[in-house]
Amino acid sequence: MRKRMGRRGWKAAPSILIAGALLVLASAPVPLGGGERRGTDIEITRGDGTIIKGELLAVRSETLVLRETGSGQYLFLDLSDIPLVRIPRTSRARGMLSGLIQGVFTGAIAGDVVSPKGASTAQHWLWWIGGGLVGGGLGALLFGSVEVPTGEFDTLPLRGRPKAEMDEVLAKLRTIARIPNDR
């Protein structure tokens, strides 16, 4: 005779899986929403040696527009006064790995909660492993498009570049600015 599942059986599965997915989304390393485009946070070394950190808003022909981190002030920096720009590197693989790890743990917990009440230890382990695999796959899929900072920087020297090279550097900076086509 087949055992009946208790309150934690199949009927609870959808709500447990939805709660697990929400937990994975809530623990995202960066916002996943399709909100307003954000410029990359960069570091600028000025001619006097001071370092300014902030979000790159726009790149104009002779000026970089930045929103300074901390104070929130809008700065208009003349390109001739900027010898060096540092851009943080990002990695999608780290986002995917983060999602995989968080998803495995969330899925394993959901598998534990959903497992039948009178299950043997072997069956219980199967629910844990199955939940972990499903959760890990969902986490990796969701976080695979999230770019996470690696802690390394690309350094772009600006001073002393020929006009053609400077145009290439400005084009690269425009791709990471909040307003990419502001001239």
FIMAR-429394 format. One line per field, with one value per residue: residue in one letter; z, y, x of N, C-alpha, C, O in turn. Coordinates in nm, 4 decimals, always signed. Layout:
N
r <- [A, ...];
n_up <- [Z, ...];
n_north <- [Y, ...];
n_east <- [X, ...];
ca_up <- [Z, ...];
ca_north <- [Y, ...];
ca_east <- [X, ...];
c_up <- [Z, ...];
c_north <- [Y, ...];
c_east <- [X, ...];
o_up <- [Z, ...];
o_north <- [Y, ...];
o_east <- [X, ...];
//
This chain:
183
r <- [M, R, K, R, M, G, R, R, G, W, K, A, A, P, S, I, L, I, A, G, A, L, L, V, L, A, S, A, P, V, P, L, G, G, G, E, R, R, G, T, D, I, E, I, T, R, G, D, G, T, I, I, K, G, E, L, L, A, V, R, S, E, T, L, V, L, R, E, T, G, S, G, Q, Y, L, F, L, D, L, S, D, I, P, L, V, R, I, P, R, T, S, R, A, R, G, M, L, S, G, L, I, Q, G, V, F, T, G, A, I, A, G, D, V, V, S, P, K, G, A, S, T, A, Q, H, W, L, W, W, I, G, G, G, L, V, G, G, G, L, G, A, L, L, F, G, S, V, E, V, P, T, G, E, F, D, T, L, P, L, R, G, R, P, K, A, E, M, D, E, V, L, A, K, L, R, T, I, A, R, I, P, N, D, R];
n_up <- [+0.0000, -0.0791, +0.0763, +0.2165, +0.1477, +0.3766, +0.5125, +0.4076, +0.1483, -0.2063, -0.2592, -0.1338, -0.2793, -0.5091, -0.3786, -0.2098, -0.3928, -0.5280, -0.3174, -0.2680, -0.5110, -0.4958, -0.2746, -0.3772, -0.5766, -0.4152, -0.2869, -0.4677, -0.6060, -0.7326, -0.8461, -1.0245, -1.1719, -1.4541, -1.4515, -1.4627, -1.6791, -1.5712, -1.5255, -1.5422, -1.2487, -1.2072, -1.1663, -1.1523, -1.2108, -1.1392, -1.2736, -1.0598, -0.8978, -0.7316, -0.6632, -0.8019, -0.7509, -0.9065, -1.0706, -1.4162, -1.6104, -1.8608, -2.1707, -2.3190, -2.5911, -2.4893, -2.2196, -1.9214, -1.7578, -1.4336, -1.1516, -0.8326, -0.6021, -0.2813, -0.2043, -0.4028, -0.5798, -0.8958, -1.1348, -1.3728, -1.5647, -1.7181, -2.0017, -2.0572, -1.8090, -1.7050, -1.6552, -1.6261, -1.6351, -1.4626, -1.5085, -1.3675, -1.3959, -1.4936, -1.4386, -1.5825, -1.5272, -1.2551, -1.1557, -1.2427, -1.1008, -0.8380, -0.8412, -0.8884, -0.6524, -0.4505, -0.5434, -0.5259, -0.2467, -0.1693, -0.3224, -0.2159, +0.0445, -0.0141, -0.1328, +0.0915, +0.2489, +0.0888, +0.0640, +0.1055, +0.4028, +0.5428, +0.4324, +0.3489, +0.4501, +0.2210, +0.0219, +0.1145, +0.0803, -0.1982, -0.2594, -0.1539, -0.3165, -0.5726, -0.5445, -0.4976, -0.7433, -0.9265, -0.8160, -0.8283, -1.1061, -1.1848, -1.0432, -1.1599, -1.4190, -1.3851, -1.2740, -1.4571, -1.6406, -1.4951, -1.4218, -1.2244, -1.0204, -1.0454, -0.9009, -1.0275, -1.2554, -1.5664, -1.7102, -1.8467, -1.9978, -2.0637, -2.1264, -2.3679, -2.5905, -2.9412, -3.1641, -3.3022, -3.1448, -2.9058, -2.9735, -2.9979, -2.7309, -2.6057, -2.7322, -2.6234, -2.3542, -2.3786, -2.4215, -2.1695, -2.0213, -1.8526, -2.0134, -2.3241, -2.5790, -2.5544, -2.6667];
n_north <- [-0.1177, +0.2198, +0.4964, +0.7832, +1.1274, +1.3774, +1.7037, +1.8399, +1.7634, +1.7171, +1.9235, +2.1473, +2.2028, +2.3935, +2.6477, +2.6414, +2.6253, +2.8677, +3.0456, +2.9797, +3.0610, +3.3361, +3.3963, +3.3473, +3.5475, +3.7747, +3.7764, +3.8669, +3.9767, +4.2219, +4.4661, +4.3160, +4.4181, +4.5812, +4.8558, +5.2036, +5.2822, +5.2534, +5.4252, +5.3206, +5.2829, +5.4653, +5.5428, +5.8403, +5.9995, +6.3091, +6.5915, +6.7072, +6.4939, +6.4065, +6.1690, +6.0836, +5.9268, +5.7911, +5.7724, +5.7372, +5.9604, +6.0957, +6.1418, +6.3969, +6.6020, +6.7442, +6.7032, +6.5104, +6.3910, +6.3388, +6.1709, +6.2151, +5.9666, +5.9209, +6.2146, +6.2840, +6.4920, +6.6593, +6.6507, +6.8248, +6.7447, +6.8535, +6.7123, +6.7594, +6.7849, +6.5353, +6.2759, +5.9983, +5.7233, +5.4806, +5.1795, +4.9525, +4.5956, +4.3469, +4.0369, +3.7884, +3.5226, +3.5055, +3.6023, +3.3991, +3.1811, +3.2651, +3.2671, +2.9949, +2.8740, +2.9927, +2.9073, +2.6259, +2.5822, +2.6975, +2.5403, +2.2841, +2.3132, +2.3642, +2.1173, +1.9536, +2.0459, +1.9836, +1.7110, +1.3803, +1.2984, +1.0479, +0.9513, +0.7453, +0.7565, +0.7472, +0.8272, +1.0802, +1.2040, +1.2009, +1.3886, +1.6174, +1.6367, +1.6515, +1.8889, +2.0654, +2.0494, +2.1471, +2.4034, +2.5089, +2.5134, +2.6967, +2.9237, +2.9704, +3.0232, +3.2540, +3.4391, +3.4427, +3.6503, +3.8652, +4.1025, +4.0946, +4.2781, +4.2262, +4.3186, +4.3998, +4.6374, +4.8175, +5.0248, +5.3439, +5.5595, +5.9047, +6.1436, +6.2897, +6.1380, +6.0670, +6.2256, +6.0367, +5.8022, +5.9029, +5.9487, +5.6840, +5.5963, +5.7683, +5.6789, +5.4222, +5.4890, +5.6132, +5.3951, +5.2871, +5.4805, +5.6437, +5.7994, +5.7332, +5.8608, +6.1342, +6.4307];
n_east <- [+0.0835, +0.0530, +0.2132, +0.0631, +0.1252, +0.2219, +0.1382, +0.3495, +0.3863, +0.3365, +0.1540, +0.2537, +0.4761, +0.4837, +0.4604, +0.6810, +0.8926, +0.8599, +0.9052, +1.1718, +1.2910, +1.2414, +1.3984, +1.6544, +1.6616, +1.6387, +1.8806, +2.0621, +2.3766, +2.3855, +2.1436, +1.8750, +1.6735, +1.5176, +1.5762, +1.6675, +1.9381, +2.2704, +2.5750, +2.9204, +3.1174, +3.4053, +3.7590, +3.9347, +4.2385, +4.3580, +4.5422, +4.6859, +4.7287, +4.5238, +4.2658, +3.9609, +3.6565, +3.3733, +3.0475, +3.0370, +2.8792, +2.8503, +3.0295, +3.1840, +3.3072, +3.5332, +3.5157, +3.4564, +3.1718, +3.0835, +2.9408, +3.0160, +3.1239, +2.9956, +2.9729, +2.7937, +2.8039, +2.7920, +3.0381, +3.2294, +3.4806, +3.7710, +3.9225, +4.1918, +4.3033, +4.3170, +4.5184, +4.4950, +4.2669, +4.0847, +3.9185, +3.6956, +3.7224, +3.4852, +3.3057, +3.1102, +3.1126, +3.1620, +2.9211, +2.7514, +2.8572, +2.8095, +2.5271, +2.4844, +2.5861, +2.4225, +2.1758, +2.1964, +2.2057, +1.9576, +1.7822, +1.8353, +1.7407, +1.4706, +1.4110, +1.4350, +1.2212, +1.0033, +1.0145, +0.8676, +0.6820, +0.7214, +0.9580, +1.2406, +1.5899, +1.7513, +1.5697, +1.5174, +1.7667, +1.7745, +1.5756, +1.6967, +1.9291, +1.8118, +1.6602, +1.8720, +2.0108, +1.8190, +1.7720, +2.0334, +2.0761, +1.8755, +1.9626, +2.2172, +2.1360, +1.9765, +2.1612, +2.3611, +2.3807, +2.4565, +2.6975, +2.9787, +3.2030, +3.5586, +3.7710, +3.9963, +4.1519, +4.1192, +4.3511, +4.3618, +4.5656, +4.5439, +4.6729, +4.8851, +4.8196, +4.7740, +4.5339, +4.3681, +4.3919, +4.2927, +4.0268, +3.9392, +3.9642, +3.7798, +3.5484, +3.5319, +3.4916, +3.2434, +3.0759, +3.0442, +2.9254, +2.6484, +2.4838, +2.5212, +2.5510, +2.5946, +2.7141];
ca_up <- [+0.0000, -0.0931, +0.1885, +0.1821, +0.1845, +0.4785, +0.4726, +0.3378, +0.0243, -0.3383, -0.2629, -0.0859, -0.3679, -0.5837, -0.2925, -0.1604, -0.5031, -0.5519, -0.2068, -0.2915, -0.6217, -0.4452, -0.1875, -0.4646, -0.6384, -0.3128, -0.2461, -0.5854, -0.5739, -0.7910, -0.8833, -1.1480, -1.2391, -1.5770, -1.4217, -1.5375, -1.7109, -1.4798, -1.5764, -1.4675, -1.1500, -1.2516, -1.0880, -1.2364, -1.1483, -1.1954, -1.2958, -0.9327, -0.8265, -0.6567, -0.7265, -0.7903, -0.7839, -0.9296, -1.1832, -1.5416, -1.6644, -2.0036, -2.2270, -2.4206, -2.6711, -2.4083, -2.0784, -1.8644, -1.6566, -1.3309, -1.0244, -0.7351, -0.5000, -0.1468, -0.1964, -0.5010, -0.6611, -1.0382, -1.1698, -1.5142, -1.5627, -1.8467, -2.0420, -2.0543, -1.6695, -1.6614, -1.7166, -1.6115, -1.5994, -1.4299, -1.5235, -1.3044, -1.4783, -1.4418, -1.4855, -1.5777, -1.4686, -1.1104, -1.1311, -1.2614, -0.9886, -0.7214, -0.8562, -0.8737, -0.5104, -0.3774, -0.5899, -0.4719, -0.1067, -0.1631, -0.3767, -0.1209, +0.1541, -0.0680, -0.1464, +0.2251, +0.2940, +0.0029, +0.0671, +0.1748, +0.5481, +0.5895, +0.3386, +0.4061, +0.4405, +0.0808, -0.0515, +0.1625, +0.0123, -0.3376, -0.2635, -0.1332, -0.4360, -0.6819, -0.5192, -0.5176, -0.8868, -0.9898, -0.7660, -0.8835, -1.2474, -1.1930, -0.9963, -1.2619, -1.5329, -1.3515, -1.2450, -1.5642, -1.7134, -1.4019, -1.4209, -1.0888, -1.0228, -1.0113, -0.8173, -1.1145, -1.3319, -1.6938, -1.6962, -1.9730, -1.9921, -2.1602, -2.1617, -2.4691, -2.6967, -3.0673, -3.1800, -3.3422, -3.0274, -2.8068, -3.0179, -2.9624, -2.5858, -2.5752, -2.7771, -2.5225, -2.2352, -2.4071, -2.4103, -2.0298, -1.9571, -1.8381, -2.1358, -2.4158, -2.7004, -2.5224, -2.7209];
ca_north <- [+0.0000, +0.3424, +0.5888, +0.9155, +1.2361, +1.4675, +1.8427, +1.8917, +1.6882, +1.7803, +2.0464, +2.2577, +2.2193, +2.5201, +2.7635, +2.6302, +2.6592, +3.0120, +3.1110, +2.9592, +3.1477, +3.4737, +3.4080, +3.3583, +3.6802, +3.8768, +3.7765, +3.8992, +4.0666, +4.3511, +4.4682, +4.2462, +4.4867, +4.6514, +4.9966, +5.3020, +5.2466, +5.3123, +5.4346, +5.2450, +5.3565, +5.4709, +5.6242, +5.9362, +6.0686, +6.4434, +6.6388, +6.7362, +6.3685, +6.3650, +6.0631, +6.1032, +5.8065, +5.8230, +5.7125, +5.8096, +5.9946, +6.1273, +6.1767, +6.5005, +6.6150, +6.7937, +6.6948, +6.3931, +6.4277, +6.2354, +6.1923, +6.1702, +5.8730, +5.9795, +6.3457, +6.2924, +6.6123, +6.6422, +6.7128, +6.8382, +6.7415, +6.8803, +6.6000, +6.7966, +6.7767, +6.3953, +6.1905, +5.8556, +5.6754, +5.3372, +5.1197, +4.8197, +4.4806, +4.2681, +3.8986, +3.7204, +3.3908, +3.5189, +3.6126, +3.2662, +3.0985, +3.3110, +3.2154, +2.8495, +2.8409, +3.0310, +2.8223, +2.4905, +2.5823, +2.7219, +2.4223, +2.1731, +2.3398, +2.3413, +1.9724, +1.8992, +2.0819, +1.9200, +1.5645, +1.3147, +1.2924, +0.9206, +0.9045, +0.6868, +0.8441, +0.7513, +0.9120, +1.2161, +1.2540, +1.2264, +1.5154, +1.7216, +1.6470, +1.7019, +2.0306, +2.1401, +2.0569, +2.2391, +2.5379, +2.5537, +2.5461, +2.8222, +3.0324, +2.9980, +3.0821, +3.3897, +3.5258, +3.4328, +3.7761, +3.9699, +4.1248, +4.1195, +4.3307, +4.1289, +4.3814, +4.4441, +4.7557, +4.8529, +5.1598, +5.4174, +5.6893, +5.9976, +6.2522, +6.2643, +6.0474, +6.1315, +6.2487, +5.9132, +5.7141, +5.9656, +5.9228, +5.5445, +5.5912, +5.8343, +5.5891, +5.3157, +5.5480, +5.6382, +5.2699, +5.2545, +5.5954, +5.6336, +5.8596, +5.6957, +5.9412, +6.2771, +6.4925];
ca_east <- [+0.0000, +0.1310, +0.1975, +0.0111, +0.2144, +0.1691, +0.1161, +0.4671, +0.3983, +0.3336, +0.0737, +0.3368, +0.5913, +0.4911, +0.4862, +0.8183, +0.9826, +0.8481, +0.9754, +1.3149, +1.3329, +1.2434, +1.5149, +1.7715, +1.6589, +1.6610, +2.0212, +2.1428, +2.4867, +2.3532, +2.0025, +1.8430, +1.5641, +1.5494, +1.5583, +1.7432, +2.0762, +2.3668, +2.7111, +3.0208, +3.1957, +3.5447, +3.8520, +4.0061, +4.3512, +4.3710, +4.6790, +4.7531, +4.7468, +4.4048, +4.1877, +3.8170, +3.5791, +3.2336, +2.9760, +3.0553, +2.7473, +2.8575, +3.1597, +3.1692, +3.4292, +3.6449, +3.4796, +3.3902, +3.0728, +3.0898, +2.8713, +3.1151, +3.0812, +2.9976, +2.9078, +2.6862, +2.8197, +2.8165, +3.1657, +3.2612, +3.6264, +3.8344, +4.0074, +4.3331, +4.3473, +4.3045, +4.6198, +4.4713, +4.1328, +4.0839, +3.7851, +3.6956, +3.6854, +3.3736, +3.3025, +2.9803, +3.1342, +3.1450, +2.7774, +2.6953, +2.9016, +2.7351, +2.3909, +2.4890, +2.6038, +2.3023, +2.0665, +2.2131, +2.1634, +1.8143, +1.7158, +1.8478, +1.6466, +1.3364, +1.3966, +1.4129, +1.0877, +0.9032, +1.0265, +0.7556, +0.6969, +0.7742, +1.0606, +1.3619, +1.7060, +1.7933, +1.4755, +1.5374, +1.8853, +1.7389, +1.5037, +1.7966, +2.0135, +1.7277, +1.6330, +1.9965, +2.0404, +1.7235, +1.8011, +2.1615, +2.0556, +1.7999, +2.0486, +2.3188, +2.0665, +1.9350, +2.2740, +2.4604, +2.3927, +2.4970, +2.8417, +3.0264, +3.3404, +3.6638, +3.8724, +4.1053, +4.1178, +4.1819, +4.4058, +4.3667, +4.6335, +4.4846, +4.7642, +4.9870, +4.7731, +4.7354, +4.3889, +4.2994, +4.3855, +4.2048, +3.8895, +3.9089, +3.9465, +3.6521, +3.4421, +3.5218, +3.4302, +3.1009, +2.9995, +3.0180, +2.8618, +2.5030, +2.4286, +2.6308, +2.5663, +2.5931, +2.8370];
c_up <- [+0.0000, +0.0237, +0.1375, +0.2271, +0.2855, +0.4226, +0.3910, +0.2014, -0.1000, -0.3416, -0.2187, -0.1832, -0.4427, -0.4951, -0.2383, -0.2699, -0.5344, -0.4419, -0.2231, -0.4023, -0.5769, -0.3531, -0.2697, -0.5280, -0.5377, -0.2716, -0.3629, -0.5484, -0.6290, -0.8291, -1.0177, -1.2293, -1.3632, -1.5597, -1.5104, -1.5604, -1.6170, -1.5450, -1.4874, -1.3676, -1.1910, -1.1525, -1.1846, -1.1541, -1.2173, -1.2068, -1.1677, -0.8461, -0.7447, -0.7363, -0.6978, -0.8332, -0.8032, -1.0503, -1.3068, -1.6038, -1.8148, -2.0417, -2.3386, -2.4901, -2.5887, -2.2585, -2.0438, -1.7571, -1.5613, -1.2152, -0.9173, -0.6315, -0.3639, -0.1414, -0.2922, -0.5895, -0.8073, -1.0739, -1.3216, -1.5225, -1.7039, -1.8803, -2.0362, -1.9123, -1.6157, -1.7294, -1.7180, -1.5700, -1.5739, -1.4312, -1.4598, -1.4032, -1.4118, -1.5039, -1.4728, -1.5155, -1.3174, -1.0732, -1.1418, -1.1450, -0.8608, -0.7254, -0.8371, -0.7255, -0.4309, -0.4158, -0.5356, -0.3273, -0.0932, -0.2128, -0.2828, -0.0040, +0.1074, -0.0864, -0.0130, +0.2713, +0.2164, +0.0126, +0.1470, +0.3229, +0.5960, +0.5023, +0.4131, +0.3874, +0.2956, -0.0012, -0.0129, +0.0934, -0.1345, -0.3528, -0.2453, -0.2595, -0.5536, -0.6660, -0.5415, -0.6642, -0.9574, -0.9466, -0.8212, -1.0298, -1.2647, -1.1504, -1.0990, -1.3829, -1.5055, -1.3368, -1.3543, -1.6414, -1.6243, -1.4024, -1.2812, -1.0971, -0.9786, -0.9173, -0.8972, -1.1994, -1.4674, -1.6785, -1.8333, -1.9530, -2.1009, -2.2109, -2.2670, -2.5791, -2.8240, -3.0793, -3.2131, -3.2239, -2.9223, -2.8446, -2.9844, -2.8127, -2.5465, -2.6193, -2.6766, -2.3965, -2.2571, -2.3910, -2.2653, -1.9531, -1.9474, -1.9627, -2.2435, -2.5331, -2.6745, -2.5721, -2.6985];
c_north <- [+0.1255, +0.4372, +0.7216, +1.0216, +1.3248, +1.6074, +1.8982, +1.8261, +1.7746, +1.9108, +2.1680, +2.2902, +2.3525, +2.6401, +2.7602, +2.6701, +2.8085, +3.0887, +3.0968, +3.0483, +3.2939, +3.4971, +3.4235, +3.4975, +3.7902, +3.8849, +3.8061, +3.9954, +4.2069, +4.3501, +4.4004, +4.3181, +4.5602, +4.7999, +5.0840, +5.2542, +5.3221, +5.3153, +5.3561, +5.3361, +5.3492, +5.5527, +5.7134, +5.9987, +6.2029, +6.4817, +6.6660, +6.6112, +6.3228, +6.2613, +6.0878, +5.9739, +5.8478, +5.7519, +5.7998, +5.8339, +6.0174, +6.1608, +6.2767, +6.5200, +6.6593, +6.7730, +6.5568, +6.4433, +6.3104, +6.2723, +6.1300, +6.0773, +5.9403, +6.1094, +6.3578, +6.4155, +6.5755, +6.7199, +6.7140, +6.8523, +6.7579, +6.7659, +6.6334, +6.7889, +6.6331, +6.3122, +6.0425, +5.8255, +5.5256, +5.2870, +4.9811, +4.7107, +4.4062, +4.1294, +3.8412, +3.5821, +3.3964, +3.5327, +3.4766, +3.1746, +3.1360, +3.2585, +3.0654, +2.8107, +2.8735, +2.9417, +2.6809, +2.4854, +2.6021, +2.6009, +2.3033, +2.1909, +2.3171, +2.1923, +1.9051, +1.9248, +2.0060, +1.7675, +1.5015, +1.2934, +1.1617, +0.8653, +0.8450, +0.7852, +0.8576, +0.8401, +1.0587, +1.2802, +1.2831, +1.3583, +1.6321, +1.7437, +1.7032, +1.8494, +2.1163, +2.1559, +2.1552, +2.3828, +2.5933, +2.5925, +2.6773, +2.9415, +3.0709, +3.0662, +3.2280, +3.4848, +3.5233, +3.5615, +3.8914, +3.9820, +4.1687, +4.1728, +4.2262, +4.1868, +4.4286, +4.5612, +4.7557, +4.9974, +5.2239, +5.5491, +5.7808, +6.1013, +6.2069, +6.1676, +6.1266, +6.1386, +6.1200, +5.8172, +5.7701, +5.9451, +5.7800, +5.5302, +5.6539, +5.7481, +5.4749, +5.3689, +5.5755, +5.5111, +5.2345, +5.3700, +5.5739, +5.6885, +5.8381, +5.7908, +6.0907, +6.3383, +6.6370];
c_east <- [+0.0890, +0.1035, +0.1453, +0.1101, +0.1447, +0.1503, +0.2319, +0.4840, +0.3902, +0.2563, +0.1550, +0.4492, +0.5927, +0.5231, +0.6288, +0.9169, +0.9785, +0.9212, +1.1266, +1.3671, +1.3388, +1.3626, +1.6425, +1.7767, +1.6885, +1.8069, +2.1141, +2.2546, +2.4669, +2.2069, +1.9789, +1.7365, +1.6098, +1.5297, +1.6435, +1.8871, +2.1688, +2.5036, +2.8064, +3.0897, +3.3422, +3.6270, +3.9286, +4.1182, +4.3643, +4.5176, +4.7558, +4.7695, +4.6271, +4.3266, +4.0405, +3.7490, +3.4346, +3.1768, +2.9956, +2.9177, +2.7517, +3.0010, +3.1332, +3.3031, +3.5502, +3.6239, +3.4245, +3.2943, +3.0606, +2.9988, +2.9591, +3.0528, +3.0931, +2.9212, +2.7901, +2.6941, +2.8430, +2.9428, +3.1820, +3.4126, +3.6821, +3.9309, +4.1562, +4.3912, +4.3435, +4.4121, +4.5837, +4.3269, +4.1433, +3.9399, +3.7877, +3.6539, +3.5706, +3.3762, +3.1621, +2.9939, +3.1181, +2.9984, +2.7110, +2.7325, +2.8273, +2.5912, +2.3838, +2.4969, +2.4776, +2.1845, +2.0752, +2.1641, +2.0123, +1.7370, +1.7226, +1.7527, +1.5029, +1.3112, +1.3712, +1.2697, +0.9800, +0.9065, +0.9114, +0.7863, +0.7615, +0.8851, +1.1797, +1.4770, +1.7529, +1.7005, +1.4927, +1.6584, +1.8569, +1.6641, +1.6011, +1.8784, +1.9336, +1.6961, +1.7558, +2.0316, +1.9481, +1.7523, +1.9305, +2.1504, +1.9817, +1.8857, +2.1532, +2.2563, +2.0290, +2.0529, +2.3804, +2.4799, +2.4369, +2.6496, +2.8839, +3.1698, +3.4424, +3.7685, +3.9928, +4.0568, +4.1859, +4.2263, +4.4176, +4.4406, +4.5762, +4.5839, +4.8652, +4.9445, +4.7438, +4.5823, +4.3145, +4.2854, +4.2910, +4.0583, +3.8470, +3.8828, +3.8128, +3.5341, +3.4215, +3.4538, +3.2814, +3.0171, +2.9666, +2.9528, +2.7114, +2.4334, +2.5340, +2.6526, +2.5599, +2.7235, +2.8328];
o_up <- [+0.0725, +0.0649, +0.0280, +0.3325, +0.2800, +0.3012, +0.3142, +0.1444, -0.0994, -0.4193, -0.2622, -0.1710, -0.4404, -0.5326, -0.2225, -0.2430, -0.5639, -0.4700, -0.1954, -0.3901, -0.6152, -0.3534, -0.2355, -0.5331, -0.5703, -0.2260, -0.3574, -0.4687, -0.5774, -0.8435, -1.1134, -1.3445, -1.3757, -1.6467, -1.6187, -1.4725, -1.5875, -1.6116, -1.3713, -1.3972, -1.2078, -1.0666, -1.2859, -1.0422, -1.3392, -1.1557, -1.1648, -0.7336, -0.6929, -0.8592, -0.5834, -0.9386, -0.7274, -1.1224, -1.3026, -1.6444, -1.8883, -1.9586, -2.4388, -2.4503, -2.6170, -2.1782, -2.1241, -1.6753, -1.6019, -1.1839, -0.9115, -0.5794, -0.3364, -0.0801, -0.2661, -0.6666, -0.8382, -1.0468, -1.3894, -1.4915, -1.7962, -1.7963, -2.0127, -1.8955, -1.4963, -1.8478, -1.8012, -1.4825, -1.6528, -1.3655, -1.4942, -1.4836, -1.2892, -1.6069, -1.3654, -1.4577, -1.2572, -0.9703, -1.0608, -1.0962, -0.7842, -0.6243, -0.7771, -0.6796, -0.3525, -0.3308, -0.5025, -0.2898, -0.0157, -0.1524, -0.2711, +0.0415, +0.1796, -0.0586, -0.0053, +0.3262, +0.2728, -0.0269, +0.2437, +0.3621, +0.6827, +0.4981, +0.5233, +0.3171, +0.2522, -0.0838, -0.0967, +0.0530, -0.1896, -0.4488, -0.3133, -0.3042, -0.6254, -0.7619, -0.5969, -0.7063, -1.0381, -1.0299, -0.8572, -1.0728, -1.3480, -1.2134, -1.1234, -1.4423, -1.5910, -1.3821, -1.3446, -1.7023, -1.6721, -1.3854, -1.2268, -1.1727, -0.8871, -0.8595, -0.8412, -1.2141, -1.4833, -1.6383, -1.9251, -1.8963, -2.2161, -2.3271, -2.2562, -2.6542, -2.8174, -3.0113, -3.1574, -3.2046, -2.8572, -2.7567, -2.9469, -2.7721, -2.4634, -2.5516, -2.6482, -2.3388, -2.1640, -2.3515, -2.2401, -1.8331, -2.0234, -2.0110, -2.2537, -2.5825, -2.7641, -2.5249, -2.7362];
o_north <- [+0.1326, +0.4565, +0.7658, +1.0081, +1.3443, +1.6273, +1.9928, +1.8349, +1.8905, +2.0002, +2.2798, +2.3954, +2.4204, +2.7249, +2.8652, +2.7409, +2.8688, +3.1859, +3.1907, +3.1054, +3.3671, +3.6053, +3.5041, +3.5593, +3.8881, +3.9898, +3.7736, +4.0866, +4.3019, +4.2422, +4.4236, +4.2820, +4.5968, +4.8643, +5.0438, +5.1940, +5.4397, +5.2199, +5.3287, +5.4524, +5.2403, +5.6222, +5.6669, +6.0449, +6.2098, +6.4124, +6.6503, +6.6202, +6.2111, +6.2650, +6.1102, +5.9183, +5.9282, +5.6811, +5.9208, +5.7402, +5.9655, +6.2019, +6.2454, +6.4592, +6.6146, +6.8195, +6.4939, +6.5278, +6.1979, +6.3901, +6.0081, +6.1039, +6.0091, +6.1153, +6.4334, +6.4419, +6.4740, +6.8395, +6.6158, +6.9580, +6.6855, +6.7270, +6.5447, +6.7866, +6.6107, +6.2806, +5.9676, +5.8918, +5.4522, +5.3425, +4.8998, +4.7298, +4.4028, +4.1066, +3.8448, +3.5300, +3.3024, +3.4806, +3.4419, +3.0990, +3.0486, +3.2109, +3.0140, +2.7241, +2.7910, +2.9050, +2.6212, +2.3947, +2.5325, +2.5624, +2.2286, +2.0947, +2.2583, +2.1450, +1.8097, +1.8358, +1.9686, +1.7015, +1.5604, +1.2733, +1.1656, +0.7439, +0.8873, +0.8854, +0.9667, +0.9189, +1.1484, +1.3964, +1.3797, +1.4318, +1.7340, +1.8572, +1.7912, +1.9262, +2.2259, +2.2623, +2.2367, +2.4733, +2.7108, +2.6923, +2.7599, +3.0472, +3.1893, +3.1560, +3.3147, +3.5990, +3.5951, +3.5810, +4.0036, +3.8830, +4.2664, +4.1190, +4.1479, +4.1119, +4.4911, +4.5826, +4.7018, +5.0829, +5.1662, +5.6424, +5.7397, +6.1415, +6.0990, +6.1202, +6.2394, +6.0650, +6.0957, +5.7575, +5.6953, +5.9262, +5.7568, +5.4601, +5.5990, +5.7443, +5.4359, +5.3017, +5.5626, +5.5181, +5.1603, +5.3583, +5.4963, +5.6307, +5.9173, +5.8002, +6.1669, +6.3019, +6.7080];
o_east <- [+0.1882, -0.0109, +0.1801, +0.1723, +0.0233, +0.1468, +0.2145, +0.5928, +0.4316, +0.2898, +0.1275, +0.5119, +0.6953, +0.6041, +0.6911, +1.0139, +1.0816, +0.9912, +1.2012, +1.4754, +1.4300, +1.4213, +1.7290, +1.8830, +1.7557, +1.8524, +2.2327, +2.2330, +2.5256, +2.1493, +2.0528, +1.7120, +1.7266, +1.4711, +1.6860, +1.9489, +2.1476, +2.5438, +2.7762, +3.1172, +3.3971, +3.5727, +3.9808, +4.0962, +4.3797, +4.6056, +4.8778, +4.8186, +4.6277, +4.3219, +4.0010, +3.7799, +3.3802, +3.2472, +2.9737, +2.8490, +2.6678, +3.0821, +3.0689, +3.4026, +3.6614, +3.7047, +3.3555, +3.3306, +3.0316, +2.9812, +2.9751, +2.9445, +3.1914, +2.8146, +2.6966, +2.6018, +2.9055, +2.9533, +3.1516, +3.4675, +3.6447, +4.0121, +4.2383, +4.5131, +4.3639, +4.4002, +4.6350, +4.2711, +4.2029, +3.8519, +3.8734, +3.5627, +3.5600, +3.4395, +3.1023, +2.8985, +3.0662, +2.9555, +2.6251, +2.6485, +2.7869, +2.5397, +2.2894, +2.4224, +2.4308, +2.1033, +1.9727, +2.0897, +1.9466, +1.6370, +1.6255, +1.6911, +1.4225, +1.2010, +1.2938, +1.2047, +0.8772, +0.8103, +0.8631, +0.9012, +0.8489, +0.9049, +1.2148, +1.4630, +1.7900, +1.7464, +1.4837, +1.6530, +1.9096, +1.6869, +1.5894, +1.8948, +1.9811, +1.7042, +1.7471, +2.0769, +1.9929, +1.7567, +1.9379, +2.2081, +2.0189, +1.8820, +2.1763, +2.3161, +2.0472, +2.0460, +2.4800, +2.5850, +2.4531, +2.7208, +2.8324, +3.2507, +3.4171, +3.8473, +4.0828, +3.9365, +4.2955, +4.1475, +4.4758, +4.3837, +4.5619, +4.5780, +4.9234, +5.0297, +4.6949, +4.5109, +4.2074, +4.1794, +4.2180, +3.9742, +3.7321, +3.7901, +3.7405, +3.4313, +3.3082, +3.3683, +3.2019, +2.9008, +2.8717, +2.9278, +2.6537, +2.3360, +2.6277, +2.7649, +2.5234, +2.8312, +2.9260];
//
